[in-house]
Amino acid sequence: KGFAASLFKPRISASDLALLTRQLATLVESSLPVEEALLAVAEQSEKPRQKNMMMAVRSKVVEGHGLADALAEFPSVFDDLFRAMVAAGEKSGHLDTVLNRLADYTERRQQTRSQIIQAMVYPSLMLFFAFGIVLLLLTVVVPKIVGQFDHMGQDLPGITQFLIAISTWLQNYGLFMLMVIAVLVVIAQRILQQKHMKLKFHQLILKLPLIGKVSRGMNTARFARTLSILSASAVPLLEAMRISGDVLENQHIKNQVADAAVNVKEGSSLRAALENTKIFPPMMMHMIASGEKSGELQQMLARAADNQDREFEALIGISLKVFEPLLIVSMAGIVLFIVMAILQPILALNNMVNI
């Protein structure tokens, strides 16, 4: 959007953004002028691009621009949510409070992301090694054993013949299959760049038994948390709903939130508008309704966000607990099939020798 953004084009990690926001919040809370706080954060940074970015933001502030306007030079780092909250903080005179909320928000998102990644490491490694072992058995071990069966000149059981067919196919066409899969992945990515295809795909995801629950839980939790922090920072409700919808990853849910914002603009209550989407859980709807009736919508949104975060974390834990034993049982079944296919002709040969 601006010269600085086009020159530096910084891409900082979520953890770096969380740290930067916390440092800025602490300095502003200590009554340090914004331009001095930005200078201190820039000098503290050990990464040249991040340092240059903060110095560019400081230059805009020194020129007389507001902090939110200065941050707009780097939209790839400071999104609409970040800038809207900073603008609200500047307008209300409580920039330190808003920055602390932003720091809490970015740290929470980073923590959730780290928990998900850490939770996925073990099952991903299991899947990788299990696939590698099965591939090794089928392409290296089985062909050597099959060579011994050929010398016997006996009829092989059906299960053994099926295993040999799989092994032969993998040896002949395995590399070609990998190339086809890679091409299909690229084609799928291109197709999903089309808005209507992306929408259909995201709708399909929500209908899947376990993945759909995880996707819905992640998006509703993120919406609740974002709407909560924006409302607490005095961002107007319609603007807060727009920004909260923009941070969602599922296109179908994003569209439903946009429709809900239109209904709110036309006079509908927040609870009724969100309930019509049939996306958000009943508990969240009841808490929002209670907040609207009591005039404590901000507090109830915060509680709803906490509740959604807890439910999402529990859902991730349950999903992984279901996935791990399923993976173990599946791989055990495949290995058992290979062992039985190899043992049957050997046992049959032993019986013939004994006779």
Summary of the structure (lengths in Angstrom):
residues: 355
radius of gyration: 28.3
end to end distance: 85.9
largest distance: 99.6
contacts: 1064
relative contact order: 0.09
helix: 83%
strand: 0%
